[in-house]
Amino acid sequence: MKVVLKELTKRFANRTKGQPDVIAVNHFNIELPDGKLIGLLGPSGCGKSTALNLISGLEIPTEGQVFFEEDDVTKLPAEHRGVGLVFQNYALYPHLTVRQNIAFPLGNLKGDQKLPKEEVERRVEEAARLVQIDQLMDRKPSEMSGGQQQRVAIARALVKQPKILLLDEPLSNLDARLRLQTREELRRIQRETGITTVFVTHDQEEAMSISDLIIVMKEGVIQQVDEPQKVYTDPVNLFVAKFLGTPEINVFRGTVRNGQLFLGEESVLDVPGVEDREVYVGIRPEGFILSETGRFTMDLKRVEEMGRDTSVIAAHPAAEKPTVRAIISSENEVDRTKETVKFDIKPFRTYLFDIETEERIPFGG
């Protein structure tokens, strides 16, 4: 099911007397395509969970509308929207078995919606098989691992055959190995069911790995909407560039003069078409090429061997942080006896940003 948000805004009264309202979601205008997994990504407090709650009906917008296909559901109660919800804390009933936990939402159906016992059992078994816990149906939550409990929570959301599945940081309570395993399962389940799914996370690696589309948020405002790799390789502003990427992007203060980018006193890159100005410069760690005749010189701090890659830790007075990290192939030999290291810079992994607005400044050949 397609979801359309029009001018969607949510304000909360400020707890500090005399202070303006807190705007958690600020004029969202977006269409979430049918059958896709959409990652809602941003730092803590950016409004992503509030946006999810507005879609589900758990929160009522201050302004704007929510449409499911062509139907305006803005004022429709959550229980009538046909959504499945999975939260960070699982929210399982400890005294019920897996089977009973999964079946619980169907037991609350009334009137014409009430299902025969045989249909309830069929749906429960189907949901359990989908999340691969059909061998654990008689266990209680206390007898299961965190990853298994999360699968029960997902099955409970799926058993209602929702039109939309909403996941609010569902993996944050799991250890690293289980997070990786469970996110792969979420991707598989979403593909098998074809349910439009919105996945809230602050973990950019998580969002990048399983999403068809990423929405990056900051302070209640959408910053960029695109395919995961496009958001990484073509960020619209400095915030997006810094938020995505592990290790994170290296940021410098630079100057453009006569079509040349200067970091300190060195001309490090040709940037045709950019007027003379001061700029922020973002260089991805993989954007450096080790070269004895390189245009960019930095102070060498240390070298870290990382298997197939080598991480060169350096410093430069124009850098935003004390150290700069360059990742190069382990086939390259860094001369550790020298105090400096030279690089050339890959244009397609280098980004310029306006000093005032932090918006991206394009340059080309």
LINZIFEN-V44412 format. One line per field, one symbol per residue. phi: phi as a letter, one per 30 degrees, with the letter a starting at -180 (. if undefined). burial: # if it has 9 or more other ideal C-beta (glycine too) atoms within 8 Angstrom, else .. Layout:
BEGIN
phi: ???
burial: ???
END
This chain:
BEGIN
phi: .dcbcchdbbccddddeicdedcdbbhdbaccddiccccccldeidjdddedddddjdbcddbjbbcchcddcecdeedccicccbcdcihddddcdeeddddedddddbhdddcdeddeddddddddddcibdccdcdcedcbddddddddddddddddhddbcccchdcdccdeddeddddddddddddddidebccdaccddddddbddbccccbhicdcabadedddddbddadeddddckbddddcbcbbcbhicccciccdcadbdjcddadbdbcbdedcccdadcedccbddcabcdbidcbcccbbaddddcdbccccbddddccdddcdbbcbccdedbbbcbdddciddcdbad
burial: .##########...........######.#.##..#######...############.#.#..#####....##......#.#####..#.#...###########..#.....#....##.###.##.##.#..##.###..#.###############.##########..#...##.#######.##..#.########.#.######.######.#.###.#.#..##..#.#########...####.###..#####..#.##.#..#....#######.####...###.###..#..#..########.##...######.#...#......#######.######...#.##.#..
END
